């Protein structure tokens, strides 16, 4: 009797394996199909930025220049120098500005909604002071609901939104630098 029980248990295991194998094959087929669909729609992972210059010097706002320098080092083969004389181009951060604008007030005159605005201006010059990109500006806005009973939480949320806007601005400047040309910018006649 015990021998029969072992036989039936072994048979049950063998018959259970094909269902596990079929389940694995189905999951594998599904995963491969999803990968093929992602590839067919043009999706690809973000690759390193191809900046059209070998070295650059970043001057201006220290907080933004540090973030941008880190992004250039991490995402491209362009070298960030400490001396403008060693750089092929000079990126000057002309200005960086944070603003808080009240969008709406409650009936009692308390703030209900704020809009956070972040603005950074920059220009790109060649080593010989030729203007490669004229003064350009990146503007970002985020809306924030405000509640007097949760001041600390809203201050933290505001700080996170400002940090995210600054990171978004760094990525936008990187994309614009990719489109820069080492020839001077064409001037239009008035």
Biotite code that builds the C-alpha atoms (Angstrom):
import biotite.structure as struc

atoms = struc.array([
    struc.Atom([0.000, 0.000, 0.000], chain_id="A", res_id=1, res_name="UNK", atom_name="CA", element="C"),
    struc.Atom([2.781, 2.456, 0.888], chain_id="A", res_id=2, res_name="UNK", atom_name="CA", element="C"),
    struc.Atom([4.437, 1.682, -2.414], chain_id="A", res_id=3, res_name="UNK", atom_name="CA", element="C"),
    struc.Atom([1.256, 2.635, -4.272], chain_id="A", res_id=4, res_name="UNK", atom_name="CA", element="C"),
    struc.Atom([1.018, 5.891, -2.371], chain_id="A", res_id=5, res_name="UNK", atom_name="CA", element="C"),
    struc.Atom([4.576, 6.806, -3.348], chain_id="A", res_id=6, res_name="UNK", atom_name="CA", element="C"),
    struc.Atom([3.804, 5.892, -6.945], chain_id="A", res_id=7, res_name="UNK", atom_name="CA", element="C"),
    struc.Atom([0.702, 8.087, -7.044], chain_id="A", res_id=8, res_name="UNK", atom_name="CA", element="C"),
    struc.Atom([2.549, 10.978, -5.363], chain_id="A", res_id=9, res_name="UNK", atom_name="CA", element="C"),
    struc.Atom([5.354, 10.753, -7.936], chain_id="A", res_id=10, res_name="UNK", atom_name="CA", element="C"),
    struc.Atom([2.796, 10.589, -10.748], chain_id="A", res_id=11, res_name="UNK", atom_name="CA", element="C"),
    struc.Atom([1.001, 13.645, -9.359], chain_id="A", res_id=12, res_name="UNK", atom_name="CA", element="C"),
    struc.Atom([4.291, 15.584, -9.297], chain_id="A", res_id=13, res_name="UNK", atom_name="CA", element="C"),
    struc.Atom([5.036, 14.626, -12.885], chain_id="A", res_id=14, res_name="UNK", atom_name="CA", element="C"),
    struc.Atom([1.600, 15.661, -14.071], chain_id="A", res_id=15, res_name="UNK", atom_name="CA", element="C"),
    struc.Atom([1.884, 18.980, -12.145], chain_id="A", res_id=16, res_name="UNK", atom_name="CA", element="C"),
    struc.Atom([5.189, 19.869, -13.847], chain_id="A", res_id=17, res_name="UNK", atom_name="CA", element="C"),
    struc.Atom([3.755, 20.309, -17.344], chain_id="A", res_id=18, res_name="UNK", atom_name="CA", element="C"),
    struc.Atom([1.285, 22.880, -16.008], chain_id="A", res_id=19, res_name="UNK", atom_name="CA", element="C"),
    struc.Atom([4.171, 24.795, -14.362], chain_id="A", res_id=20, res_name="UNK", atom_name="CA", element="C"),
    struc.Atom([6.151, 24.520, -17.567], chain_id="A", res_id=21, res_name="UNK", atom_name="CA", element="C"),
    struc.Atom([3.191, 25.751, -19.596], chain_id="A", res_id=22, res_name="UNK", atom_name="CA", element="C"),
    struc.Atom([2.707, 28.655, -17.176], chain_id="A", res_id=23, res_name="UNK", atom_name="CA", element="C"),
    struc.Atom([6.381, 29.597, -17.483], chain_id="A", res_id=24, res_name="UNK", atom_name="CA", element="C"),
    struc.Atom([6.213, 29.385, -21.285], chain_id="A", res_id=25, res_name="UNK", atom_name="CA", element="C"),
    struc.Atom([3.136, 31.618, -21.305], chain_id="A", res_id=26, res_name="UNK", atom_name="CA", element="C"),
    struc.Atom([4.842, 34.231, -19.085], chain_id="A", res_id=27, res_name="UNK", atom_name="CA", element="C"),
    struc.Atom([7.976, 34.133, -21.220], chain_id="A", res_id=28, res_name="UNK", atom_name="CA", element="C"),
    struc.Atom([5.981, 34.515, -24.427], chain_id="A", res_id=29, res_name="UNK", atom_name="CA", element="C"),
    struc.Atom([4.054, 37.446, -22.939], chain_id="A", res_id=30, res_name="UNK", atom_name="CA", element="C"),
    struc.Atom([7.254, 39.183, -21.820], chain_id="A", res_id=31, res_name="UNK", atom_name="CA", element="C"),
    struc.Atom([8.900, 38.719, -25.225], chain_id="A", res_id=32, res_name="UNK", atom_name="CA", element="C"),
    struc.Atom([5.785, 40.022, -26.984], chain_id="A", res_id=33, res_name="UNK", atom_name="CA", element="C"),
    struc.Atom([5.760, 43.160, -24.776], chain_id="A", res_id=34, res_name="UNK", atom_name="CA", element="C"),
    struc.Atom([9.451, 43.760, -25.482], chain_id="A", res_id=35, res_name="UNK", atom_name="CA", element="C"),
    struc.Atom([8.847, 43.404, -29.226], chain_id="A", res_id=36, res_name="UNK", atom_name="CA", element="C"),
    struc.Atom([5.928, 45.858, -29.062], chain_id="A", res_id=37, res_name="UNK", atom_name="CA", element="C"),
    struc.Atom([8.013, 48.408, -27.146], chain_id="A", res_id=38, res_name="UNK", atom_name="CA", element="C"),
    struc.Atom([10.784, 48.116, -29.715], chain_id="A", res_id=39, res_name="UNK", atom_name="CA", element="C"),
    struc.Atom([8.335, 48.408, -32.604], chain_id="A", res_id=40, res_name="UNK", atom_name="CA", element="C"),
    struc.Atom([6.865, 51.689, -31.328], chain_id="A", res_id=41, res_name="UNK", atom_name="CA", element="C"),
    struc.Atom([10.286, 53.369, -31.289], chain_id="A", res_id=42, res_name="UNK", atom_name="CA", element="C"),
    struc.Atom([10.888, 53.176, -27.547], chain_id="A", res_id=43, res_name="UNK", atom_name="CA", element="C"),
    struc.Atom([14.521, 53.164, -26.473], chain_id="A", res_id=44, res_name="UNK", atom_name="CA", element="C"),
    struc.Atom([16.326, 53.923, -23.246], chain_id="A", res_id=45, res_name="UNK", atom_name="CA", element="C"),
    struc.Atom([17.775, 57.379, -22.859], chain_id="A", res_id=46, res_name="UNK", atom_name="CA", element="C"),
    struc.Atom([21.310, 57.366, -24.149], chain_id="A", res_id=47, res_name="UNK", atom_name="CA", element="C"),
    struc.Atom([24.106, 59.750, -23.343], chain_id="A", res_id=48, res_name="UNK", atom_name="CA", element="C"),
    struc.Atom([23.789, 63.289, -24.668], chain_id="A", res_id=49, res_name="UNK", atom_name="CA", element="C"),
    struc.Atom([25.840, 64.171, -27.695], chain_id="A", res_id=50, res_name="UNK", atom_name="CA", element="C"),
    struc.Atom([27.013, 67.713, -27.117], chain_id="A", res_id=51, res_name="UNK", atom_name="CA", element="C"),
    struc.Atom([28.738, 69.293, -30.140], chain_id="A", res_id=52, res_name="UNK", atom_name="CA", element="C"),
    struc.Atom([31.785, 70.425, -28.161], chain_id="A", res_id=53, res_name="UNK", atom_name="CA", element="C"),
    struc.Atom([34.566, 68.669, -26.292], chain_id="A", res_id=54, res_name="UNK", atom_name="CA", element="C"),
    struc.Atom([34.897, 70.924, -23.255], chain_id="A", res_id=55, res_name="UNK", atom_name="CA", element="C"),
    struc.Atom([32.881, 73.621, -21.537], chain_id="A", res_id=56, res_name="UNK", atom_name="CA", element="C"),
    struc.Atom([33.104, 76.042, -18.635], chain_id="A", res_id=57, res_name="UNK", atom_name="CA", element="C"),
    struc.Atom([29.936, 76.873, -16.663], chain_id="A", res_id=58, res_name="UNK", atom_name="CA", element="C"),
    struc.Atom([29.717, 80.209, -14.862], chain_id="A", res_id=59, res_name="UNK", atom_name="CA", element="C"),
    struc.Atom([26.910, 81.914, -12.973], chain_id="A", res_id=60, res_name="UNK", atom_name="CA", element="C"),
    struc.Atom([24.464, 80.688, -10.358], chain_id="A", res_id=61, res_name="UNK", atom_name="CA", element="C"),
    struc.Atom([26.388, 78.130, -8.259], chain_id="A", res_id=62, res_name="UNK", atom_name="CA", element="C"),
    struc.Atom([23.419, 75.891, -7.444], chain_id="A", res_id=63, res_name="UNK", atom_name="CA", element="C"),
    struc.Atom([22.270, 75.553, -11.068], chain_id="A", res_id=64, res_name="UNK", atom_name="CA", element="C"),
    struc.Atom([25.825, 75.413, -12.459], chain_id="A", res_id=65, res_name="UNK", atom_name="CA", element="C"),
    struc.Atom([26.660, 72.536, -10.113], chain_id="A", res_id=66, res_name="UNK", atom_name="CA", element="C"),
    struc.Atom([23.597, 70.529, -11.177], chain_id="A", res_id=67, res_name="UNK", atom_name="CA", element="C"),
    struc.Atom([24.215, 71.235, -14.860], chain_id="A", res_id=68, res_name="UNK", atom_name="CA", element="C"),
    struc.Atom([27.905, 70.337, -14.570], chain_id="A", res_id=69, res_name="UNK", atom_name="CA", element="C"),
    struc.Atom([26.967, 67.063, -12.910], chain_id="A", res_id=70, res_name="UNK", atom_name="CA", element="C"),
    struc.Atom([24.481, 66.303, -15.711], chain_id="A", res_id=71, res_name="UNK", atom_name="CA", element="C"),
    struc.Atom([27.072, 67.086, -18.402], chain_id="A", res_id=72, res_name="UNK", atom_name="CA", element="C"),
    struc.Atom([29.687, 64.857, -16.755], chain_id="A", res_id=73, res_name="UNK", atom_name="CA", element="C"),
    struc.Atom([27.246, 61.991, -16.234], chain_id="A", res_id=74, res_name="UNK", atom_name="CA", element="C"),
    struc.Atom([25.376, 62.165, -19.519], chain_id="A", res_id=75, res_name="UNK", atom_name="CA", element="C"),
    struc.Atom([27.916, 63.106, -22.170], chain_id="A", res_id=76, res_name="UNK", atom_name="CA", element="C"),
    struc.Atom([31.528, 62.863, -23.189], chain_id="A", res_id=77, res_name="UNK", atom_name="CA", element="C"),
    struc.Atom([31.987, 66.626, -22.833], chain_id="A", res_id=78, res_name="UNK", atom_name="CA", element="C"),
    struc.Atom([34.516, 67.660, -20.208], chain_id="A", res_id=79, res_name="UNK", atom_name="CA", element="C"),
    struc.Atom([33.591, 70.413, -17.718], chain_id="A", res_id=80, res_name="UNK", atom_name="CA", element="C"),
    struc.Atom([36.633, 72.581, -16.979], chain_id="A", res_id=81, res_name="UNK", atom_name="CA", element="C"),
    struc.Atom([37.486, 74.796, -14.022], chain_id="A", res_id=82, res_name="UNK", atom_name="CA", element="C"),
    struc.Atom([39.118, 77.447, -16.187], chain_id="A", res_id=83, res_name="UNK", atom_name="CA", element="C"),
    struc.Atom([37.368, 79.257, -19.075], chain_id="A", res_id=84, res_name="UNK", atom_name="CA", element="C"),
    struc.Atom([40.649, 79.368, -21.034], chain_id="A", res_id=85, res_name="UNK", atom_name="CA", element="C"),
    struc.Atom([40.706, 75.557, -21.182], chain_id="A", res_id=86, res_name="UNK", atom_name="CA", element="C"),
    struc.Atom([37.137, 75.297, -22.513], chain_id="A", res_id=87, res_name="UNK", atom_name="CA", element="C"),
    struc.Atom([35.907, 75.225, -26.091], chain_id="A", res_id=88, res_name="UNK", atom_name="CA", element="C"),
    struc.Atom([32.646, 76.958, -25.046], chain_id="A", res_id=89, res_name="UNK", atom_name="CA", element="C"),
    struc.Atom([31.506, 78.994, -22.051], chain_id="A", res_id=90, res_name="UNK", atom_name="CA", element="C"),
    struc.Atom([27.985, 78.559, -20.722], chain_id="A", res_id=91, res_name="UNK", atom_name="CA", element="C"),
    struc.Atom([26.987, 81.582, -18.700], chain_id="A", res_id=92, res_name="UNK", atom_name="CA", element="C"),
    struc.Atom([24.005, 81.258, -16.376], chain_id="A", res_id=93, res_name="UNK", atom_name="CA", element="C"),
    struc.Atom([22.679, 84.803, -16.623], chain_id="A", res_id=94, res_name="UNK", atom_name="CA", element="C"),
    struc.Atom([19.990, 84.480, -13.982], chain_id="A", res_id=95, res_name="UNK", atom_name="CA", element="C"),
    struc.Atom([17.988, 82.088, -11.854], chain_id="A", res_id=96, res_name="UNK", atom_name="CA", element="C"),
    struc.Atom([14.759, 83.091, -10.161], chain_id="A", res_id=97, res_name="UNK", atom_name="CA", element="C"),
    struc.Atom([12.101, 81.479, -7.947], chain_id="A", res_id=98, res_name="UNK", atom_name="CA", element="C"),
    struc.Atom([8.694, 83.110, -7.507], chain_id="A", res_id=99, res_name="UNK", atom_name="CA", element="C"),
    struc.Atom([5.565, 82.410, -5.460], chain_id="A", res_id=100, res_name="UNK", atom_name="CA", element="C"),
    struc.Atom([2.363, 83.838, -6.889], chain_id="A", res_id=101, res_name="UNK", atom_name="CA", element="C"),
    struc.Atom([-0.989, 83.644, -5.097], chain_id="A", res_id=102, res_name="UNK", atom_name="CA", element="C"),
    struc.Atom([-3.618, 82.166, -7.398], chain_id="A", res_id=103, res_name="UNK", atom_name="CA", element="C"),
    struc.Atom([-6.666, 82.143, -5.120], chain_id="A", res_id=104, res_name="UNK", atom_name="CA", element="C"),
    struc.Atom([-7.797, 83.233, -1.670], chain_id="A", res_id=105, res_name="UNK", atom_name="CA", element="C"),
    struc.Atom([-10.487, 81.831, 0.605], chain_id="A", res_id=106, res_name="UNK", atom_name="CA", element="C"),
    struc.Atom([-13.497, 83.876, 1.685], chain_id="A", res_id=107, res_name="UNK", atom_name="CA", element="C"),
    struc.Atom([-11.614, 84.883, 4.836], chain_id="A", res_id=108, res_name="UNK", atom_name="CA", element="C"),
    struc.Atom([-8.630, 86.126, 2.810], chain_id="A", res_id=109, res_name="UNK", atom_name="CA", element="C"),
    struc.Atom([-6.331, 83.152, 3.396], chain_id="A", res_id=110, res_name="UNK", atom_name="CA", element="C"),
    struc.Atom([-4.208, 81.680, 0.649], chain_id="A", res_id=111, res_name="UNK", atom_name="CA", element="C"),
    struc.Atom([-5.758, 78.622, -1.009], chain_id="A", res_id=112, res_name="UNK", atom_name="CA", element="C"),
    struc.Atom([-3.589, 78.116, -4.099], chain_id="A", res_id=113, res_name="UNK", atom_name="CA", element="C"),
    struc.Atom([-0.075, 79.138, -5.039], chain_id="A", res_id=114, res_name="UNK", atom_name="CA", element="C"),
    struc.Atom([1.840, 78.964, -8.283], chain_id="A", res_id=115, res_name="UNK", atom_name="CA", element="C"),
    struc.Atom([5.548, 78.300, -8.063], chain_id="A", res_id=116, res_name="UNK", atom_name="CA", element="C"),
    struc.Atom([7.589, 79.683, -10.938], chain_id="A", res_id=117, res_name="UNK", atom_name="CA", element="C"),
    struc.Atom([11.167, 78.847, -11.746], chain_id="A", res_id=118, res_name="UNK", atom_name="CA", element="C"),
    struc.Atom([13.124, 80.677, -14.405], chain_id="A", res_id=119, res_name="UNK", atom_name="CA", element="C"),
    struc.Atom([16.716, 80.277, -15.570], chain_id="A", res_id=120, res_name="UNK", atom_name="CA", element="C"),
    struc.Atom([18.439, 82.339, -18.292], chain_id="A", res_id=121, res_name="UNK", atom_name="CA", element="C"),
    struc.Atom([21.654, 81.339, -20.021], chain_id="A", res_id=122, res_name="UNK", atom_name="CA", element="C"),
    struc.Atom([23.847, 82.054, -23.031], chain_id="A", res_id=123, res_name="UNK", atom_name="CA", element="C"),
    struc.Atom([26.536, 80.062, -24.793], chain_id="A", res_id=124, res_name="UNK", atom_name="CA", element="C"),
    struc.Atom([29.704, 81.722, -26.077], chain_id="A", res_id=125, res_name="UNK", atom_name="CA", element="C"),
    struc.Atom([32.722, 80.347, -27.846], chain_id="A", res_id=126, res_name="UNK", atom_name="CA", element="C"),
    struc.Atom([36.238, 80.607, -26.468], chain_id="A", res_id=127, res_name="UNK", atom_name="CA", element="C"),
    struc.Atom([36.743, 83.809, -28.491], chain_id="A", res_id=128, res_name="UNK", atom_name="CA", element="C"),
    struc.Atom([33.505, 85.389, -27.100], chain_id="A", res_id=129, res_name="UNK", atom_name="CA", element="C"),
    struc.Atom([31.468, 84.599, -30.225], chain_id="A", res_id=130, res_name="UNK", atom_name="CA", element="C"),
    struc.Atom([27.817, 84.174, -29.317], chain_id="A", res_id=131, res_name="UNK", atom_name="CA", element="C"),
    struc.Atom([26.779, 80.601, -30.172], chain_id="A", res_id=132, res_name="UNK", atom_name="CA", element="C"),
    struc.Atom([23.393, 80.704, -28.419], chain_id="A", res_id=133, res_name="UNK", atom_name="CA", element="C"),
    struc.Atom([21.806, 84.058, -27.583], chain_id="A", res_id=134, res_name="UNK", atom_name="CA", element="C"),
    struc.Atom([20.312, 84.622, -24.152], chain_id="A", res_id=135, res_name="UNK", atom_name="CA", element="C"),
    struc.Atom([17.638, 81.956, -23.747], chain_id="A", res_id=136, res_name="UNK", atom_name="CA", element="C"),
    struc.Atom([15.249, 81.271, -20.930], chain_id="A", res_id=137, res_name="UNK", atom_name="CA", element="C"),
    struc.Atom([13.639, 78.164, -19.466], chain_id="A", res_id=138, res_name="UNK", atom_name="CA", element="C"),
    struc.Atom([10.441, 78.784, -17.506], chain_id="A", res_id=139, res_name="UNK", atom_name="CA", element="C"),
    struc.Atom([8.617, 76.208, -15.424], chain_id="A", res_id=140, res_name="UNK", atom_name="CA", element="C"),
    struc.Atom([5.415, 76.523, -13.377], chain_id="A", res_id=141, res_name="UNK", atom_name="CA", element="C"),
    struc.Atom([3.769, 74.280, -10.801], chain_id="A", res_id=142, res_name="UNK", atom_name="CA", element="C"),
    struc.Atom([0.510, 74.803, -8.914], chain_id="A", res_id=143, res_name="UNK", atom_name="CA", element="C"),
    struc.Atom([0.296, 74.054, -5.214], chain_id="A", res_id=144, res_name="UNK", atom_name="CA", element="C"),
    struc.Atom([-2.763, 73.954, -2.954], chain_id="A", res_id=145, res_name="UNK", atom_name="CA", element="C"),
    struc.Atom([-2.128, 75.561, 0.393], chain_id="A", res_id=146, res_name="UNK", atom_name="CA", element="C"),
    struc.Atom([-3.584, 74.858, 3.815], chain_id="A", res_id=147, res_name="UNK", atom_name="CA", element="C"),
    struc.Atom([-2.752, 76.823, 6.971], chain_id="A", res_id=148, res_name="UNK", atom_name="CA", element="C"),
    struc.Atom([-3.213, 73.743, 9.162], chain_id="A", res_id=149, res_name="UNK", atom_name="CA", element="C"),
    struc.Atom([-0.440, 71.850, 7.321], chain_id="A", res_id=150, res_name="UNK", atom_name="CA", element="C"),
    struc.Atom([2.274, 74.489, 6.989], chain_id="A", res_id=151, res_name="UNK", atom_name="CA", element="C"),
    struc.Atom([5.280, 72.193, 7.499], chain_id="A", res_id=152, res_name="UNK", atom_name="CA", element="C"),
    struc.Atom([4.025, 69.627, 5.002], chain_id="A", res_id=153, res_name="UNK", atom_name="CA", element="C"),
    struc.Atom([3.313, 72.290, 2.402], chain_id="A", res_id=154, res_name="UNK", atom_name="CA", element="C"),
    struc.Atom([6.769, 73.818, 2.902], chain_id="A", res_id=155, res_name="UNK", atom_name="CA", element="C"),
    struc.Atom([8.323, 70.403, 2.243], chain_id="A", res_id=156, res_name="UNK", atom_name="CA", element="C"),
    struc.Atom([6.120, 69.912, -0.810], chain_id="A", res_id=157, res_name="UNK", atom_name="CA", element="C"),
    struc.Atom([7.138, 73.356, -2.078], chain_id="A", res_id=158, res_name="UNK", atom_name="CA", element="C"),
    struc.Atom([10.811, 72.478, -1.626], chain_id="A", res_id=159, res_name="UNK", atom_name="CA", element="C"),
    struc.Atom([10.348, 69.218, -3.547], chain_id="A", res_id=160, res_name="UNK", atom_name="CA", element="C"),
    struc.Atom([8.543, 70.995, -6.384], chain_id="A", res_id=161, res_name="UNK", atom_name="CA", element="C"),
    struc.Atom([11.295, 73.606, -6.651], chain_id="A", res_id=162, res_name="UNK", atom_name="CA", element="C"),
    struc.Atom([13.957, 70.889, -6.714], chain_id="A", res_id=163, res_name="UNK", atom_name="CA", element="C"),
    struc.Atom([12.027, 69.006, -9.420], chain_id="A", res_id=164, res_name="UNK", atom_name="CA", element="C"),
    struc.Atom([11.631, 72.185, -11.478], chain_id="A", res_id=165, res_name="UNK", atom_name="CA", element="C"),
    struc.Atom([15.375, 72.833, -11.207], chain_id="A", res_id=166, res_name="UNK", atom_name="CA", element="C"),
    struc.Atom([16.127, 69.264, -12.370], chain_id="A", res_id=167, res_name="UNK", atom_name="CA", element="C"),
    struc.Atom([13.663, 69.656, -15.270], chain_id="A", res_id=168, res_name="UNK", atom_name="CA", element="C"),
    struc.Atom([15.366, 72.919, -16.248], chain_id="A", res_id=169, res_name="UNK", atom_name="CA", element="C"),
    struc.Atom([18.762, 71.167, -16.257], chain_id="A", res_id=170, res_name="UNK", atom_name="CA", element="C"),
    struc.Atom([17.389, 68.535, -18.647], chain_id="A", res_id=171, res_name="UNK", atom_name="CA", element="C"),
    struc.Atom([15.868, 71.202, -20.908], chain_id="A", res_id=172, res_name="UNK", atom_name="CA", element="C"),
    struc.Atom([19.145, 73.129, -21.056], chain_id="A", res_id=173, res_name="UNK", atom_name="CA", element="C"),
    struc.Atom([20.979, 69.886, -21.880], chain_id="A", res_id=174, res_name="UNK", atom_name="CA", element="C"),
    struc.Atom([18.601, 69.238, -24.795], chain_id="A", res_id=175, res_name="UNK", atom_name="CA", element="C"),
    struc.Atom([19.049, 72.798, -26.053], chain_id="A", res_id=176, res_name="UNK", atom_name="CA", element="C"),
    struc.Atom([22.827, 72.492, -25.799], chain_id="A", res_id=177, res_name="UNK", atom_name="CA", element="C"),
    struc.Atom([22.644, 69.367, -27.971], chain_id="A", res_id=178, res_name="UNK", atom_name="CA", element="C"),
    struc.Atom([21.146, 71.521, -30.729], chain_id="A", res_id=179, res_name="UNK", atom_name="CA", element="C"),
    struc.Atom([23.850, 74.202, -30.442], chain_id="A", res_id=180, res_name="UNK", atom_name="CA", element="C"),
    struc.Atom([26.289, 74.749, -33.292], chain_id="A", res_id=181, res_name="UNK", atom_name="CA", element="C"),
    struc.Atom([29.862, 75.881, -33.028], chain_id="A", res_id=182, res_name="UNK", atom_name="CA", element="C"),
    struc.Atom([29.241, 78.475, -35.745], chain_id="A", res_id=183, res_name="UNK", atom_name="CA", element="C"),
    struc.Atom([27.952, 81.838, -34.487], chain_id="A", res_id=184, res_name="UNK", atom_name="CA", element="C"),
    struc.Atom([24.195, 82.285, -34.283], chain_id="A", res_id=185, res_name="UNK", atom_name="CA", element="C"),
    struc.Atom([22.709, 83.836, -37.420], chain_id="A", res_id=186, res_name="UNK", atom_name="CA", element="C"),
    struc.Atom([21.565, 87.407, -36.916], chain_id="A", res_id=187, res_name="UNK", atom_name="CA", element="C"),
    struc.Atom([18.373, 88.511, -38.619], chain_id="A", res_id=188, res_name="UNK", atom_name="CA", element="C"),
    struc.Atom([18.211, 91.883, -40.359], chain_id="A", res_id=189, res_name="UNK", atom_name="CA", element="C"),
    struc.Atom([15.747, 94.416, -38.884], chain_id="A", res_id=190, res_name="UNK", atom_name="CA", element="C"),
])
